[in-house]
């Protein structure tokens, strides 16, 4: 496979992973709020970590495409 195709494939995987993290947390939050519950400090920390990781993955994907 050509280097450009490999970079694009890896970037696509990074975007997919970022999207999965965000969607998983969103679904968890939506369900918890529908039940009338709140979030623990650990859950809030996990949400923030996942958002930061998703941002890093997305940024890496863009950087990889334009290498």
N, C-alpha and C positions, 0 to 999 in steps of 0.2 A: 504494500500500500504506500502511496506517496506521502511524504511528510505533511503536506497540507491537509490531506484527508484524515490522517491520524490526529492532527491538531483539532480539526473540526469535530471528529468523533469524541475526543476527550472533552472538548468544550461542551458538546451536546450532553454528555453524561453529567458534567458539573451543573449545567442548568437544570437538568432533570432532578438531580439530588437536591438542589436549592429549592425547587418548586415543591418537592415532596416534604421537606422539612417544614416549610411554611404552611402547606395544606394540612399536614398532620396536626400541627399546633392549633391551627384555626378550627379544625373539626373538634378537637378536644375542648377548646375554649367555648365553642358554640354549644356543645352538649352540656358542659358544666353550667353555663349561664342559664340554659333552658331549664335545668334542674334547680335553679335558684342558688347555686353554690358560688363560693368565691375561690380564690387561688392561694395556695400556700406560698411562702417565700421561696421554697425549692422549685415549685412550678414556675413562678415568675422568673427565677434565675435561669431555668431551662429555656423558657420562651426567649429571653434576651440572648442567651448563648446561641440558640438555634437561629435567631434572626441575624446575629453577627456572622455566624458560619455561612448562612445562605448568602449574605451579602458578599462575603469573601469568595465563595464559590462562583457567584455570578461575575464578580470583578475578574477573577482568574480566567473565566471562560472568555470574556471580552478581550483581555490581554493576550490570551493564547491565540485567538483568531487573528489578531493583528500583529503577531510576532514576525 
